[in-house]
Amino acid sequence: MTHFPQAHPSRRAARVQLGASVLAAIRLEDGRRTKAKLQSISTTGGLLRLQHSLGHGSFVELAFQTHSGPVHGMAEILTPLRKTTDGVLQPFRFVALEDDDHRRLRTSLDHVADRNLLGLKTVAFSVPGTI
């Protein structure tokens, strides 16, 4: 069954800052592929560091690896935030995740939050395979 993440109108989803250490594989609508680094992630979306911006409103397949396993979902690309010396920061929102992918994402986010409370480093996210 597919999960359709919904933002809560009065409460923002908790975000985990990853510091561009996690690679994400992206497949565009036309079949082209690109890579990005995840800056932050939540159950509803996140922020990518890309070499070149993607079109606002584009739908993409996005995949990345967590300690709980791979997360693969559909996402909508939002308006770029700003250019940096090595690319552009661009947010996205998840539009569809299979239940298993949603569970793996949530488990990884909970793992990071628990370790942060204890003041420990975490390795909940890692380099992905291919889409």
N, C-alpha and C positions, 0 to 999 in steps of 0.2 A: 504494500500500500504506500502511496506517496504522501509525504508530509509537505504542507504548504505553509512555511513560516510566516507568521503575522506579527508585525510590530504592535506592542501594547501602546495604545494612544497616550497614556499618561506616565508610562515608565519605560525608559530605554533599556534594552537588553544589555547585560553585563558584557564588557569587552575585555579581551585579553590582549595585551601589547606583546608582539612577538619580535619587534626590532629587525624585521627584514631577514630573519634567519631561516624562514621556511619557504621553500619553493612551491609554487603552484603551477600546474599545467592548465592551459586554457585552450579550448577549441571554439573558434568563432563560428557564426552562423554559416559562413561560406565554406567551412571545412578547414580553413587555415588554422595553424596551431601557433601558440606563443607561450612564453613563460613569464612569470611574475614572481615577486616575493611578497608574502603576506606580512603586512605591517601590524594589523590587528584583526581579530576575528570575534564574532559573537554567534548566537544561534540564528540571528536574522540577517547577517551580512558581515562585511568587513572592509578593509582598506588594502589595496594592492599598490606596490611600487612596480611600475612598468617602464620599459624603455621608451615606448611611444603610447600616447593615450588611445583608448578605444572609443568608439562612437557612443555618445550618450544614448541610452535607451536600447543598446544592443543586448541581445540575449546570448549567453555563452554557456558552455559546459566548463565547470571548474573542478579540479581535483587536487587534493593534497593529502599528505600522509600524517596520521596521528599515532600515538602509542596504542590506541585502541583499534587501529586499522585505517584503511583509506576512506576518505570522505569524497564523494562525487555528487555534484548537484548542478542544477540549472540556476543561473544568476542573471540579474539585470544590471548592466553597467550604468553607473550614475555619473553626474557631471564631475570632471576632474577638479581636485582641490587646488593643487599648485604644482608648478614645475620645480624640479630640484636639479642639482648639478648632474645627477646620473639618471634622470628620467622624470616621471610624473607620478603623483599620488592620486589614485582614483578609487572612489568607494564603489561598492556593489551591494546588492541585496539578494539574498536567496529567494527564488520564486518556487523552487520545488526540490525536495530531498526525499529519497526513499527512506522509509522508517529506520532501516539499519544504519544508513549514513547519518541520519539525525541523531540516533542513539550514540554512535561513535563520536560525533562532534560534541554532544552534550557531556558525555563521559569524560572526554579530554578537557573540556572547559572546566568541569567540576574538579578534575585532577589538578589543574593549574591553580584554581582558586584555593583549594585545600592546601597545596604546597606553599602558596604565597602567604597564607595565614600563619603557617609554621616558619616562614622565613627561609624556605629551602628553594634551591634552583630546580627547574623542571625541564624535562625533555619530552613533553607530551606531544609535540609536533615535530615532524622531521621531513626529509626529502621525499617527494612523491614518486610513484611510478608514472606510467603514461596513462592518458585517458583512453 
